[in-house]
Amino acid sequence: MKSLLLTLLFAPGLGQIYAQTDSLVYWNELVFASPYETTAFENYFRKKNINYTELFFANSPTAAQDARNFEERFNATVKEIASSDAYKKKNDKKVKYIYQLVHNRFLSKYETENRFYEISRTGNYNCVTATALYAMFFEKLNIPYAIKEKPSHVYLVAYPNAENIMIETTTPIFGFLTFDNTYKNSFVTNLKNQKIIGNSEVANSTIDELFNKYYFGSEDISLAQLVGIHYLNDGLFKQDHNDIAGAYEQIKKGYLYYPNVRSEYLLLHFSAAKLESPNLDPLQRATLIGRVSRLREKGVTTDMIKGEFYNLTQTVLLKNNDKLLYKRCFEAITQSIKDKETLDEVSFVYYYENGRVFYNQGNYIRAKPFFARAMEIQPNNVDLGGVFVSCLAQSFRNERKNSVVLDSLEHYKNRFQALEENANFNSMLAMIYAAEFGESFQKGDEKRGEKYQKIFEDFYSNRNITIVSPQVVGQAYSEACVYYFRKGQKTKAKQYLNKGLEIVPDDLQLKMRRQMLGGS
């Protein structure tokens, strides 16, 4: 998985693709770090109660205290802005005032690795956390804004599609940018000269429209999606500190807020990394394999999932013979698999290997239903068909009632048509037809005896049957001979003897009865 993963992660153009409809993360799979975080997620996802302060502080170790301290300063600053004269001025001057005041009140030092709660504690920030801070102020002050995402960077634009005032949080000295007409014209002309913008588009669009389209791009992200980026970043920071398990948990949460292609592939990356952990217990590994299977459209193949499950099989079932744990692992994987091909392949391994273990332990009765389930998935599998027929034969060794064996064999014959091509199965079925034929005459049931005589002879003639038990066939024809002899039908009795000797010419019982009836 690792080599494929690297190929996928560095493929070009992935940022332009967006997520599929089905979620790759389920609520019951999340591991929350605190009751505060649990409440934040429940309020947003279940109660639709949006509180961005709560969301951005949710990953803080001391979230409640940090959030309270922040809200006091935040509300005081909002009040100060709203009551200032600058708030009533033109948009560019208003935004410049807000930018400078917020920066002075909250931000002190840029650092690459940063969580939002560090703004409250130290004033340290990065482009994600500072962008979130300004967006929260704009939300509160009812200032229109757009969050722009670029490769490895996010920033704000106030009054989008109007003044387009950019808030660049990573360069505090030159963080406040406006674009005059000269700048816009120069930008559009440059793109036209590069033939990125065609003549027809220039003729049908204004400079502002072209500038907005090509400078800022067409895709904005929401503040909730920025929460997702905040969690994704937190996961990457944890990876840098060799906390793969913690990173994986944060990536799952980030995906829920922002299910785009980047978060999908980060899920794949950290799932694969976690599978490499030697300390992962089998049930945890199985659960993770099941979750990885959801990433089929992202490059995970059926063979990958099957291979991972087979590795579990080797350890849990074949090495340790822990059938209960193996069952739990199978259930943990399959409850997440949505693709039928993958489900069938994993299920086949489970049923076949369980059957094989019971078979090797001599427990043929227990092996039989597992092999039968495997046959449902791969009815034409020759190796499986062979061991299944052998298991059937062994399971009937102590059965004294022909009818029980007959019913079982005919059940499997009707259930799995591929068995009709198995010579051993056909021979076994023919022998039970012969046994039923003989037993019926022994009990005086002529009608049933003749019925199974015909079935046996037709089966023998049409299937090229190998007589695996000559004594069973000899006994059947001998019982029919005795039955008709006692009824005084010596000619018919001889016919049965002769037919039997055609099939099993060396049977001593039939030879002896023929001599008694005056035959040669």
C-alpha positions, 0 to 999 in steps of 0.5 A: 500500500505504501508505494501506491500511496506515494504515487497517489499523493504526489499525482498532479491536479488533485486539488481540483477534484472534490469529494464523493457523496458517501462519507469516508468517516462515520461518527462512531469512529471518532475519538474525542480528546475531551468532553469539550470537543465532543460537545463542539462536534455534537453542536455543529453536526447534530444540532446544527448550532454553529459556534466558531469559537467553540469549533476552533478551540475544540482541540485545545487541551484546556479548551474551556478556559482558553475559549473564555479568555478569548471571548472576553477579548474578542467581544471587547474588541468587537465593541471597540470597533463598532463604536469607532469612527473608522467603522463608519468610513469607506470600506477600504479604510474600515477594513484597514482599521479592523486589520490593524486593531485586531493584529495589535490586540491578538497577534504577535509572532508568525510560526508555521506549527500553530493551533488556534488556541495559541492565539489566545495564549501567546499571540502566535499564529499562522495563515490558517489560524489568523485567517480564522481570527479575521473571519470570525471578526468579519462574521460578527461585524457583518462584513462580507468576506471570502476565504481563499485557499491556495496551495499551502496557503489561505487568506481573506478577501473583504468585500469580494466582487466589490473592492476585493480588499485582501487580508494577507495574514502571513506578512503583517507589515504588508498584510493589508492590500487593495487593488487599484485599476492600474494594478487590475489592468496590468494583471489582466493584460499580462494574462491576455499576453500569455493567452491565458485569457482569450480575445472573446473573453476580454470582449465580453467581460469587464476588467473587474470580472476578469481580475476577480476570476483569475486572481482570486480563483472561483473556489472559496471555502467556508469558515467551517471548511477552515475548521477542517483545514485547522484539524488537518494541519493539527494531524500533520503537526502530530505526524511531525512529532511521530504521533501517528495515532493522534494524527490519524484521529485529527485527519478524520475530524478534518475530513468531516468538516472539509471532505475534499480530495486532500483530506481523502488522501490524507486519510489514506496516508495515515491509515496506511501509516497506522497499519504499519504500526507493530503495536496495533492489535488484530481487532484494531487492524481489522477495523482500520482495514475496513475503513481503508476499503472505503477509499477504493476510488482513491486507488485502494484495490480489492487485492490490497484489502484481501492481502491485508486480511490474509495477513490477519488470517495467518496470524490470528487463525492459522498461527494462533487458532483464535477462531473467535477473534478471527470472527470479530476481525472479519465482522469489523472489516466487512461492516465497512466494506461497500464494494461487492467484489471486495466483500466477496474476496474477503468473505471467501478467505474467511469461510475457506480458511475456517473450513480448512482449519476445521478440516485439518483438525478432523472436525468435518461437520464444522468444516462443511458449512464454512466450505459451503459458504465459500462455494456460494462465493466461488462455486467454480473454484476447483481446489475448493470443490475438491476439498469440499467433496472430500469433507462431505465424504468424511462427514458421512463416515459415521452416518447410518441412515442412507436417507440423511446422506442422500438428502444432503448430497442432493441438496448440495447438487442442486445448490452448486451446479459445479459439483456435477463436474466433480467425478468424486462427488458423482461417484459418491452420489451414485453409491448412495443411490445404489445403497438406497436402491438396495435398502428399499428392496430389503425393506420390501418397498419395490416402487422406491427400489425400482425408482432408485435403481433407475436413477442409479443406472442412468447416473452410472451410464451418463456420468462415467461413474467410478465405482468406489464401493463395489460391495454397495452396488453388489449388495443392492442388486443382490437385495433386489434379486432376493426380493424377486426370488421370494416373490417367485419371479426367478427370471426377474431375479436373474435379470438383476443378478446379470445387470449387477455383474455387468457393473461389478463383475467381480462381486462374490455375493452376486456370483454366489447367488447366480450359482444358486439360481443355476447360472454359470 
